[in-house]
C-alpha cells in the first residue's frame, strides 16, 4: 500500500499460519505459496510464528499475552494506545497510526 508501512492491504487471516505455527524452514514452500499471498517460510517467519503462537497460548493460559525474550505487552489505554507489533523481534508502539485514527475521529457519522 502506498504511503503506509504495510506491504499488503486488508488481508484478513494472514496471521493464521503464524498463530498456529504453520511455517517452513528457509528454502521450502510456505503455507501460502501459490495463493498470491506472502510466503510463510524462512528463519524470520519461523521466529515470528514462534512469538505469535507463544503469545496466543500464554494469553489462553494466563489472560496476558507474552513470549519469552519479547517486550511486555502493556494493557491498552486510550491515553497511550500501546500496540504490540509481532515479528521476529517484537516491539510496543504507542498510538502507531495516530494520523489515520485522528482523521476517522473527526469524520461526522
Backbone as XML, in Angstrom:
<?xml version="1.0"?>
<chain id="A" units="angstrom">
  <residue number="1" name="UNK">
    <atom name="N" x="0.844" y="-1.177" z="0.000"/>
    <atom name="CA" x="0.000" y="0.000" z="0.000"/>
    <atom name="C" x="0.887" y="1.237" z="0.000"/>
  </residue>
  <residue number="2" name="UNK">
    <atom name="N" x="0.583" y="2.177" z="-0.826"/>
    <atom name="CA" x="1.364" y="3.391" z="-0.926"/>
    <atom name="C" x="1.126" y="4.277" z="0.291"/>
  </residue>
  <residue number="3" name="UNK">
    <atom name="N" x="2.214" y="4.788" z="0.862"/>
    <atom name="CA" x="2.113" y="5.732" z="1.964"/>
    <atom name="C" x="1.962" y="5.102" z="3.338"/>
  </residue>
  <residue number="4" name="UNK">
    <atom name="N" x="1.971" y="3.794" z="3.421"/>
    <atom name="CA" x="1.891" y="3.130" z="4.717"/>
    <atom name="C" x="2.983" y="2.069" z="4.793"/>
  </residue>
  <residue number="5" name="UNK">
    <atom name="N" x="3.333" y="1.629" z="6.005"/>
    <atom name="CA" x="4.377" y="0.606" z="6.129"/>
    <atom name="C" x="3.894" y="-0.801" z="5.748"/>
  </residue>
  <residue number="6" name="UNK">
    <atom name="N" x="2.598" y="-0.992" z="5.504"/>
    <atom name="CA" x="2.083" y="-2.306" z="5.165"/>
    <atom name="C" x="2.430" y="-2.674" z="3.732"/>
  </residue>
  <residue number="7" name="UNK">
    <atom name="N" x="2.801" y="-3.935" z="3.530"/>
    <atom name="CA" x="3.112" y="-4.404" z="2.194"/>
    <atom name="C" x="1.871" y="-4.954" z="1.507"/>
  </residue>
  <residue number="8" name="UNK">
    <atom name="N" x="0.838" y="-5.267" z="2.262"/>
    <atom name="CA" x="-0.418" y="-5.769" z="1.705"/>
    <atom name="C" x="-1.548" y="-4.965" z="2.324"/>
  </residue>
  <residue number="9" name="UNK">
    <atom name="N" x="-2.668" y="-4.895" z="1.642"/>
    <atom name="CA" x="-3.824" y="-4.170" z="2.161"/>
    <atom name="C" x="-4.514" y="-4.957" z="3.266"/>
  </residue>
  <residue number="10" name="UNK">
    <atom name="N" x="-5.815" y="-4.839" z="3.334"/>
    <atom name="CA" x="-6.605" y="-5.510" z="4.362"/>
    <atom name="C" x="-6.678" y="-7.001" z="4.031"/>
  </residue>
  <residue number="11" name="UNK">
    <atom name="N" x="-5.614" y="-7.684" z="4.328"/>
    <atom name="CA" x="-5.514" y="-9.113" z="4.004"/>
    <atom name="C" x="-5.871" y="-9.920" z="5.249"/>
  </residue>
  <residue number="12" name="UNK">
    <atom name="N" x="-7.129" y="-10.137" z="5.432"/>
    <atom name="CA" x="-7.609" y="-10.827" z="6.615"/>
    <atom name="C" x="-7.132" y="-12.274" z="6.636"/>
  </residue>
  <residue number="13" name="UNK">
    <atom name="N" x="-6.799" y="-12.757" z="7.806"/>
    <atom name="CA" x="-6.411" y="-14.136" z="8.082"/>
    <atom name="C" x="-4.966" y="-14.454" z="7.700"/>
  </residue>
  <residue number="14" name="UNK">
    <atom name="N" x="-4.160" y="-13.463" z="7.320"/>
    <atom name="CA" x="-2.756" y="-13.749" z="7.041"/>
    <atom name="C" x="-1.996" y="-14.166" z="8.298"/>
  </residue>
  <residue number="15" name="UNK">
    <atom name="N" x="-2.539" y="-13.870" z="9.469"/>
    <atom name="CA" x="-1.853" y="-14.239" z="10.707"/>
    <atom name="C" x="-2.036" y="-15.710" z="11.075"/>
  </residue>
  <residue number="16" name="UNK">
    <atom name="N" x="-2.972" y="-16.400" z="10.440"/>
    <atom name="CA" x="-3.289" y="-17.775" z="10.838"/>
    <atom name="C" x="-2.085" y="-18.708" z="10.762"/>
  </residue>
  <residue number="17" name="UNK">
    <atom name="N" x="-1.289" y="-18.713" z="9.680"/>
    <atom name="CA" x="-0.123" y="-19.603" z="9.695"/>
    <atom name="C" x="0.839" y="-19.304" z="10.847"/>
  </residue>
  <residue number="18" name="UNK">
    <atom name="N" x="0.941" y="-18.040" z="11.231"/>
    <atom name="CA" x="1.808" y="-17.670" z="12.338"/>
    <atom name="C" x="1.210" y="-18.091" z="13.676"/>
  </residue>
  <residue number="19" name="UNK">
    <atom name="N" x="-0.078" y="-17.872" z="13.837"/>
    <atom name="CA" x="-0.743" y="-18.197" z="15.099"/>
    <atom name="C" x="-0.676" y="-19.686" z="15.405"/>
  </residue>
  <residue number="20" name="UNK">
    <atom name="N" x="-0.809" y="-20.518" z="14.355"/>
    <atom name="CA" x="-0.793" y="-21.957" z="14.550"/>
    <atom name="C" x="0.552" y="-22.576" z="14.193"/>
  </residue>
  <residue number="21" name="UNK">
    <atom name="N" x="1.567" y="-21.726" z="14.003"/>
    <atom name="CA" x="2.941" y="-22.156" z="13.785"/>
    <atom name="C" x="3.061" y="-23.049" z="12.550"/>
  </residue>
  <residue number="22" name="UNK">
    <atom name="N" x="2.389" y="-22.658" z="11.470"/>
    <atom name="CA" x="2.420" y="-23.413" z="10.213"/>
    <atom name="C" x="3.397" y="-22.711" z="9.273"/>
  </residue>
  <residue number="23" name="UNK">
    <atom name="N" x="4.677" y="-22.860" z="9.549"/>
    <atom name="CA" x="5.717" y="-22.233" z="8.742"/>
    <atom name="C" x="6.741" y="-23.288" z="8.353"/>
  </residue>
  <residue number="24" name="UNK">
    <atom name="N" x="7.539" y="-22.959" z="7.370"/>
    <atom name="CA" x="8.558" y="-23.884" z="6.866"/>
    <atom name="C" x="9.937" y="-23.250" z="7.012"/>
  </residue>
  <residue number="25" name="UNK">
    <atom name="N" x="10.971" y="-24.084" z="7.184"/>
    <atom name="CA" x="12.336" y="-23.541" z="7.168"/>
    <atom name="C" x="12.646" y="-22.910" z="5.817"/>
  </residue>
  <residue number="26" name="UNK">
    <atom name="N" x="13.710" y="-22.151" z="5.761"/>
    <atom name="CA" x="14.108" y="-21.480" z="4.511"/>
    <atom name="C" x="14.273" y="-22.493" z="3.388"/>
  </residue>
  <residue number="27" name="UNK">
    <atom name="N" x="13.859" y="-22.090" z="2.180"/>
    <atom name="CA" x="14.025" y="-22.931" z="1.013"/>
    <atom name="C" x="12.857" y="-23.853" z="0.730"/>
  </residue>
  <residue number="28" name="UNK">
    <atom name="N" x="11.895" y="-23.945" z="1.638"/>
    <atom name="CA" x="10.723" y="-24.779" z="1.409"/>
    <atom name="C" x="9.528" y="-23.878" z="1.158"/>
  </residue>
  <residue number="29" name="UNK">
    <atom name="N" x="8.556" y="-24.377" z="0.426"/>
    <atom name="CA" x="7.347" y="-23.596" z="0.142"/>
    <atom name="C" x="6.591" y="-23.358" z="1.440"/>
  </residue>
  <residue number="30" name="UNK">
    <atom name="N" x="6.140" y="-22.134" z="1.627"/>
    <atom name="CA" x="5.381" y="-21.800" z="2.821"/>
    <atom name="C" x="3.916" y="-22.173" z="2.695"/>
  </residue>
  <residue number="31" name="UNK">
    <atom name="N" x="3.166" y="-21.957" z="3.757"/>
    <atom name="CA" x="1.756" y="-22.324" z="3.806"/>
    <atom name="C" x="0.923" y="-21.595" z="2.762"/>
  </residue>
  <residue number="32" name="UNK">
    <atom name="N" x="1.332" y="-20.386" z="2.379"/>
    <atom name="CA" x="0.542" y="-19.604" z="1.432"/>
    <atom name="C" x="1.123" y="-19.611" z="0.022"/>
  </residue>
  <residue number="33" name="UNK">
    <atom name="N" x="2.119" y="-20.445" z="-0.240"/>
    <atom name="CA" x="2.748" y="-20.477" z="-1.560"/>
    <atom name="C" x="1.714" y="-20.798" z="-2.631"/>
  </residue>
  <residue number="34" name="UNK">
    <atom name="N" x="1.754" y="-20.060" z="-3.724"/>
    <atom name="CA" x="0.843" y="-20.319" z="-4.835"/>
    <atom name="C" x="-0.541" y="-19.746" z="-4.650"/>
  </residue>
  <residue number="35" name="UNK">
    <atom name="N" x="-0.785" y="-19.039" z="-3.568"/>
    <atom name="CA" x="-2.106" y="-18.465" z="-3.316"/>
    <atom name="C" x="-2.103" y="-16.952" z="-3.459"/>
  </residue>
  <residue number="36" name="UNK">
    <atom name="N" x="-1.006" y="-16.398" z="-3.974"/>
    <atom name="CA" x="-0.919" y="-14.957" z="-4.162"/>
    <atom name="C" x="-0.711" y="-14.204" z="-2.872"/>
  </residue>
  <residue number="37" name="UNK">
    <atom name="N" x="-0.311" y="-14.899" z="-1.815"/>
    <atom name="CA" x="-0.084" y="-14.254" z="-0.528"/>
    <atom name="C" x="1.406" y="-14.273" z="-0.213"/>
  </residue>
  <residue number="38" name="UNK">
    <atom name="N" x="1.759" y="-13.626" z="0.897"/>
    <atom name="CA" x="3.140" y="-13.608" z="1.330"/>
    <atom name="C" x="3.586" y="-15.034" z="1.632"/>
  </residue>
  <residue number="39" name="UNK">
    <atom name="N" x="4.819" y="-15.387" z="1.273"/>
    <atom name="CA" x="5.307" y="-16.716" z="1.639"/>
    <atom name="C" x="5.545" y="-16.789" z="3.138"/>
  </residue>
  <residue number="40" name="UNK">
    <atom name="N" x="5.253" y="-17.925" z="3.723"/>
    <atom name="CA" x="5.477" y="-18.116" z="5.148"/>
    <atom name="C" x="6.589" y="-19.145" z="5.268"/>
  </residue>
  <residue number="41" name="UNK">
    <atom name="N" x="7.824" y="-18.682" z="5.036"/>
    <atom name="CA" x="8.972" y="-19.564" z="5.151"/>
    <atom name="C" x="10.189" y="-18.732" z="5.495"/>
  </residue>
  <residue number="42" name="UNK">
    <atom name="N" x="11.216" y="-19.387" z="5.982"/>
    <atom name="CA" x="12.463" y="-18.725" z="6.320"/>
    <atom name="C" x="12.611" y="-18.496" z="7.807"/>
  </residue>
  <residue number="43" name="UNK">
    <atom name="N" x="13.837" y="-18.206" z="8.242"/>
    <atom name="CA" x="14.113" y="-18.081" z="9.677"/>
    <atom name="C" x="13.338" y="-16.957" z="10.363"/>
  </residue>
  <residue number="44" name="UNK">
    <atom name="N" x="13.131" y="-15.826" z="9.682"/>
    <atom name="CA" x="12.377" y="-14.727" z="10.295"/>
    <atom name="C" x="10.914" y="-15.131" z="10.504"/>
  </residue>
  <residue number="45" name="UNK">
    <atom name="N" x="10.344" y="-15.832" z="9.521"/>
    <atom name="CA" x="8.961" y="-16.296" z="9.653"/>
    <atom name="C" x="8.827" y="-17.320" z="10.762"/>
  </residue>
  <residue number="46" name="UNK">
    <atom name="N" x="9.821" y="-18.188" z="10.900"/>
    <atom name="CA" x="9.782" y="-19.203" z="11.963"/>
    <atom name="C" x="9.801" y="-18.524" z="13.324"/>
  </residue>
  <residue number="47" name="UNK">
    <atom name="N" x="10.671" y="-17.535" z="13.500"/>
    <atom name="CA" x="10.738" y="-16.823" z="14.789"/>
    <atom name="C" x="9.465" y="-16.010" z="15.041"/>
  </residue>
  <residue number="48" name="UNK">
    <atom name="N" x="8.941" y="-15.382" z="13.994"/>
    <atom name="CA" x="7.689" y="-14.640" z="14.127"/>
    <atom name="C" x="6.561" y="-15.575" z="14.540"/>
  </residue>
  <residue number="49" name="UNK">
    <atom name="N" x="6.479" y="-16.737" z="13.894"/>
    <atom name="CA" x="5.438" y="-17.718" z="14.233"/>
    <atom name="C" x="5.593" y="-18.187" z="15.666"/>
  </residue>
  <residue number="50" name="UNK">
    <atom name="N" x="6.820" y="-18.404" z="16.102"/>
    <atom name="CA" x="7.043" y="-18.821" z="17.485"/>
    <atom name="C" x="6.518" y="-17.757" z="18.454"/>
  </residue>
  <residue number="51" name="UNK">
    <atom name="N" x="6.842" y="-16.485" z="18.187"/>
    <atom name="CA" x="6.368" y="-15.401" z="19.054"/>
    <atom name="C" x="4.849" y="-15.317" z="19.063"/>
  </residue>
  <residue number="52" name="UNK">
    <atom name="N" x="4.242" y="-15.392" z="17.878"/>
    <atom name="CA" x="2.783" y="-15.297" z="17.771"/>
    <atom name="C" x="2.109" y="-16.455" z="18.511"/>
  </residue>
  <residue number="53" name="UNK">
    <atom name="N" x="2.581" y="-17.682" z="18.256"/>
    <atom name="CA" x="1.978" y="-18.855" z="18.889"/>
    <atom name="C" x="2.149" y="-18.807" z="20.406"/>
  </residue>
  <residue number="54" name="UNK">
    <atom name="N" x="3.329" y="-18.373" z="20.870"/>
    <atom name="CA" x="3.554" y="-18.300" z="22.310"/>
    <atom name="C" x="2.692" y="-17.209" z="22.950"/>
  </residue>
  <residue number="55" name="UNK">
    <atom name="N" x="2.531" y="-16.082" z="22.274"/>
    <atom name="CA" x="1.674" y="-15.028" z="22.832"/>
    <atom name="C" x="0.230" y="-15.501" z="22.940"/>
  </residue>
  <residue number="56" name="UNK">
    <atom name="N" x="-0.268" y="-16.198" z="21.901"/>
    <atom name="CA" x="-1.645" y="-16.709" z="21.944"/>
    <atom name="C" x="-1.812" y="-17.751" z="23.045"/>
  </residue>
  <residue number="57" name="UNK">
    <atom name="N" x="-0.880" y="-18.692" z="23.144"/>
    <atom name="CA" x="-1.037" y="-19.752" z="24.140"/>
    <atom name="C" x="-0.869" y="-19.208" z="25.563"/>
  </residue>
  <residue number="58" name="UNK">
    <atom name="N" x="0.044" y="-18.259" z="25.756"/>
    <atom name="CA" x="0.206" y="-17.642" z="27.074"/>
    <atom name="C" x="-1.045" y="-16.855" z="27.443"/>
  </residue>
  <residue number="59" name="UNK">
    <atom name="N" x="-1.623" y="-16.167" z="26.471"/>
    <atom name="CA" x="-2.873" y="-15.446" z="26.716"/>
    <atom name="C" x="-3.991" y="-16.410" z="27.123"/>
  </residue>
  <residue number="60" name="UNK">
    <atom name="N" x="-4.079" y="-17.553" z="26.450"/>
    <atom name="CA" x="-5.116" y="-18.536" z="26.779"/>
    <atom name="C" x="-4.932" y="-19.082" z="28.192"/>
  </residue>
  <residue number="61" name="UNK">
    <atom name="N" x="-3.677" y="-19.276" z="28.606"/>
    <atom name="CA" x="-3.412" y="-19.821" z="29.945"/>
    <atom name="C" x="-3.539" y="-18.790" z="31.045"/>
  </residue>
  <residue number="62" name="UNK">
    <atom name="N" x="-3.107" y="-17.541" z="30.791"/>
    <atom name="CA" x="-2.964" y="-16.567" z="31.870"/>
    <atom name="C" x="-3.840" y="-15.330" z="31.743"/>
  </residue>
  <residue number="63" name="UNK">
    <atom name="N" x="-4.363" y="-15.087" z="30.543"/>
    <atom name="CA" x="-5.126" y="-13.863" z="30.321"/>
    <atom name="C" x="-4.250" y="-12.687" z="29.933"/>
  </residue>
  <residue number="64" name="UNK">
    <atom name="N" x="-2.929" y="-12.904" z="29.822"/>
    <atom name="CA" x="-1.986" y="-11.854" z="29.400"/>
    <atom name="C" x="-1.076" y="-12.417" z="28.319"/>
  </residue>
  <residue number="65" name="UNK">
    <atom name="N" x="-1.069" y="-11.835" z="27.126"/>
    <atom name="CA" x="-0.193" y="-12.334" z="26.063"/>
    <atom name="C" x="1.270" y="-12.046" z="26.383"/>
  </residue>
  <residue number="66" name="UNK">
    <atom name="N" x="2.135" y="-13.026" z="26.150"/>
    <atom name="CA" x="3.567" y="-12.842" z="26.405"/>
    <atom name="C" x="4.351" y="-13.907" z="25.643"/>
  </residue>
  <residue number="67" name="UNK">
    <atom name="N" x="5.602" y="-13.577" z="25.332"/>
    <atom name="CA" x="6.528" y="-14.524" z="24.719"/>
    <atom name="C" x="7.907" y="-14.274" z="25.314"/>
  </residue>
  <residue number="68" name="UNK">
    <atom name="N" x="8.626" y="-15.340" z="25.613"/>
    <atom name="CA" x="9.963" y="-15.218" z="26.207"/>
    <atom name="C" x="10.880" y="-14.420" z="25.290"/>
  </residue>
  <residue number="69" name="UNK">
    <atom name="N" x="11.638" y="-13.505" z="25.913"/>
    <atom name="CA" x="12.592" y="-12.700" z="25.166"/>
    <atom name="C" x="11.982" y="-11.530" z="24.418"/>
  </residue>
  <residue number="70" name="UNK">
    <atom name="N" x="10.681" y="-11.323" z="24.555"/>
    <atom name="CA" x="9.995" y="-10.221" z="23.869"/>
    <atom name="C" x="9.506" y="-9.219" z="24.916"/>
  </residue>
  <residue number="71" name="UNK">
    <atom name="N" x="9.276" y="-7.972" z="24.510"/>
    <atom name="CA" x="8.847" y="-6.968" z="25.490"/>
    <atom name="C" x="7.493" y="-7.306" z="26.101"/>
  </residue>
  <residue number="72" name="UNK">
    <atom name="N" x="7.277" y="-6.782" z="27.299"/>
    <atom name="CA" x="5.979" y="-6.950" z="27.958"/>
    <atom name="C" x="4.939" y="-6.171" z="27.165"/>
  </residue>
  <residue number="73" name="UNK">
    <atom name="N" x="3.770" y="-6.779" z="26.995"/>
    <atom name="CA" x="2.679" y="-6.159" z="26.251"/>
    <atom name="C" x="1.799" y="-5.423" z="27.260"/>
  </residue>
  <residue number="74" name="UNK">
    <atom name="N" x="1.918" y="-4.099" z="27.344"/>
    <atom name="CA" x="1.126" y="-3.370" z="28.341"/>
    <atom name="C" x="-0.358" y="-3.358" z="27.980"/>
  </residue>
  <residue number="75" name="UNK">
    <atom name="N" x="-1.174" y="-3.188" z="28.984"/>
    <atom name="CA" x="-2.621" y="-3.079" z="28.762"/>
    <atom name="C" x="-2.900" y="-1.837" z="27.914"/>
  </residue>
  <residue number="76" name="UNK">
    <atom name="N" x="-3.877" y="-1.951" z="27.043"/>
    <atom name="CA" x="-4.259" y="-0.849" z="26.158"/>
    <atom name="C" x="-5.018" y="0.199" z="26.955"/>
  </residue>
  <residue number="77" name="UNK">
    <atom name="N" x="-4.665" y="1.458" z="26.759"/>
    <atom name="CA" x="-5.411" y="2.578" z="27.334"/>
    <atom name="C" x="-5.646" y="3.596" z="26.227"/>
  </residue>
  <residue number="78" name="UNK">
    <atom name="N" x="-6.690" y="4.391" z="26.356"/>
    <atom name="CA" x="-6.975" y="5.421" z="25.364"/>
    <atom name="C" x="-5.888" y="6.497" z="25.362"/>
  </residue>
  <residue number="79" name="UNK">
    <atom name="N" x="-5.173" y="6.633" z="26.462"/>
    <atom name="CA" x="-4.109" y="7.636" z="26.551"/>
    <atom name="C" x="-2.877" y="7.218" z="25.739"/>
  </residue>
  <residue number="80" name="UNK">
    <atom name="N" x="-2.372" y="5.993" z="25.944"/>
    <atom name="CA" x="-1.148" y="5.547" z="25.264"/>
    <atom name="C" x="-1.406" y="4.730" z="24.005"/>
  </residue>
  <residue number="81" name="UNK">
    <atom name="N" x="-2.499" y="3.963" z="23.970"/>
    <atom name="CA" x="-2.845" y="3.119" z="22.823"/>
    <atom name="C" x="-1.702" y="2.173" z="22.453"/>
  </residue>
  <residue number="82" name="UNK">
    <atom name="N" x="-1.121" y="1.526" z="23.487"/>
    <atom name="CA" x="0.006" y="0.616" z="23.278"/>
    <atom name="C" x="-0.398" y="-0.548" z="22.386"/>
  </residue>
  <residue number="83" name="UNK">
    <atom name="N" x="0.379" y="-0.758" z="21.327"/>
    <atom name="CA" x="0.110" y="-1.799" z="20.344"/>
    <atom name="C" x="1.375" y="-2.629" z="20.159"/>
  </residue>
  <residue number="84" name="UNK">
    <atom name="N" x="1.240" y="-3.957" z="20.221"/>
    <atom name="CA" x="2.396" y="-4.823" z="20.008"/>
    <atom name="C" x="2.528" y="-5.135" z="18.525"/>
  </residue>
  <residue number="85" name="UNK">
    <atom name="N" x="3.682" y="-4.860" z="17.957"/>
    <atom name="CA" x="3.989" y="-5.270" z="16.596"/>
    <atom name="C" x="4.691" y="-6.619" z="16.706"/>
  </residue>
  <residue number="86" name="UNK">
    <atom name="N" x="3.982" y="-7.675" z="16.333"/>
    <atom name="CA" x="4.514" y="-9.033" z="16.462"/>
    <atom name="C" x="5.317" y="-9.365" z="15.219"/>
  </residue>
  <residue number="87" name="UNK">
    <atom name="N" x="6.583" y="-9.701" z="15.451"/>
    <atom name="CA" x="7.504" y="-10.000" z="14.373"/>
    <atom name="C" x="8.576" y="-10.908" z="14.944"/>
  </residue>
  <residue number="88" name="UNK">
    <atom name="N" x="9.676" y="-11.125" z="14.207"/>
    <atom name="CA" x="10.794" y="-11.915" z="14.729"/>
    <atom name="C" x="11.322" y="-11.256" z="16.007"/>
  </residue>
  <residue number="89" name="UNK">
    <atom name="N" x="11.385" y="-9.945" z="16.009"/>
    <atom name="CA" x="11.679" y="-9.156" z="17.211"/>
    <atom name="C" x="10.503" y="-8.223" z="17.407"/>
  </residue>
  <residue number="90" name="UNK">
    <atom name="N" x="9.737" y="-8.463" z="18.449"/>
    <atom name="CA" x="8.520" y="-7.687" z="18.693"/>
    <atom name="C" x="8.868" y="-6.336" z="19.314"/>
  </residue>
  <residue number="91" name="UNK">
    <atom name="N" x="7.932" y="-5.400" z="19.171"/>
    <atom name="CA" x="8.116" y="-4.106" z="19.828"/>
    <atom name="C" x="6.753" y="-3.499" z="20.119"/>
  </residue>
  <residue number="92" name="UNK">
    <atom name="N" x="6.711" y="-2.705" z="21.182"/>
    <atom name="CA" x="5.495" y="-1.993" z="21.559"/>
    <atom name="C" x="5.581" y="-0.592" z="20.978"/>
  </residue>
  <residue number="93" name="UNK">
    <atom name="N" x="4.510" y="-0.191" z="20.297"/>
    <atom name="CA" x="4.438" y="1.137" z="19.706"/>
    <atom name="C" x="3.188" y="1.817" z="20.260"/>
  </residue>
  <residue number="94" name="UNK">
    <atom name="N" x="3.352" y="3.009" z="20.786"/>
    <atom name="CA" x="2.206" y="3.761" z="21.288"/>
    <atom name="C" x="1.540" y="4.515" z="20.145"/>
  </residue>
  <residue number="95" name="UNK">
    <atom name="N" x="0.247" y="4.312" z="19.997"/>
    <atom name="CA" x="-0.583" y="5.002" z="19.006"/>
    <atom name="C" x="0.054" y="4.977" z="17.616"/>
  </residue>
  <residue number="96" name="UNK">
    <atom name="N" x="0.282" y="3.772" z="17.052"/>
    <atom name="CA" x="1.045" y="3.672" z="15.811"/>
    <atom name="C" x="0.428" y="4.357" z="14.595"/>
  </residue>
  <residue number="97" name="UNK">
    <atom name="N" x="-0.847" y="4.502" z="14.538"/>
    <atom name="CA" x="-1.484" y="5.127" z="13.376"/>
    <atom name="C" x="-2.303" y="6.338" z="13.826"/>
  </residue>
  <residue number="98" name="UNK">
    <atom name="N" x="-1.654" y="7.217" z="14.569"/>
    <atom name="CA" x="-2.353" y="8.356" z="15.156"/>
    <atom name="C" x="-2.975" y="9.275" z="14.108"/>
  </residue>
  <residue number="99" name="UNK">
    <atom name="N" x="-2.296" y="9.482" z="12.989"/>
    <atom name="CA" x="-2.858" y="10.368" z="11.961"/>
    <atom name="C" x="-4.138" y="9.786" z="11.365"/>
  </residue>
  <residue number="100" name="UNK">
    <atom name="N" x="-4.106" y="8.500" z="11.008"/>
    <atom name="CA" x="-5.305" y="7.862" z="10.457"/>
    <atom name="C" x="-6.439" y="7.840" z="11.490"/>
  </residue>
  <residue number="101" name="UNK">
    <atom name="N" x="-6.090" y="7.518" z="12.740"/>
    <atom name="CA" x="-7.108" y="7.466" z="13.799"/>
    <atom name="C" x="-7.746" y="8.834" z="14.007"/>
  </residue>
  <residue number="102" name="UNK">
    <atom name="N" x="-6.924" y="9.882" z="14.048"/>
    <atom name="CA" x="-7.478" y="11.216" z="14.286"/>
    <atom name="C" x="-8.371" y="11.655" z="13.116"/>
  </residue>
  <residue number="103" name="UNK">
    <atom name="N" x="-8.041" y="11.232" z="11.903"/>
    <atom name="CA" x="-8.897" y="11.527" z="10.760"/>
    <atom name="C" x="-10.260" y="10.878" z="10.941"/>
  </residue>
  <residue number="104" name="UNK">
    <atom name="N" x="-10.275" y="9.587" z="11.281"/>
    <atom name="CA" x="-11.549" y="8.889" z="11.496"/>
    <atom name="C" x="-12.350" y="9.504" z="12.622"/>
  </residue>
  <residue number="105" name="UNK">
    <atom name="N" x="-11.673" y="9.966" z="13.676"/>
    <atom name="CA" x="-12.388" y="10.578" z="14.807"/>
    <atom name="C" x="-13.042" y="11.899" z="14.415"/>
  </residue>
  <residue number="106" name="UNK">
    <atom name="N" x="-12.496" y="12.597" z="13.428"/>
    <atom name="CA" x="-13.049" y="13.883" z="13.004"/>
    <atom name="C" x="-14.220" y="13.748" z="12.044"/>
  </residue>
  <residue number="107" name="UNK">
    <atom name="N" x="-14.400" y="12.586" z="11.440"/>
    <atom name="CA" x="-15.497" y="12.407" z="10.493"/>
    <atom name="C" x="-16.843" y="12.426" z="11.189"/>
  </residue>
  <residue number="108" name="UNK">
    <atom name="N" x="-17.802" y="13.065" z="10.595"/>
    <atom name="CA" x="-19.144" y="13.138" z="11.149"/>
    <atom name="C" x="-19.922" y="11.895" z="10.684"/>
  </residue>
  <residue number="109" name="UNK">
    <atom name="N" x="-20.445" y="11.118" z="11.646"/>
    <atom name="CA" x="-21.151" y="9.888" z="11.243"/>
    <atom name="C" x="-22.382" y="10.184" z="10.511"/>
  </residue>
</chain>
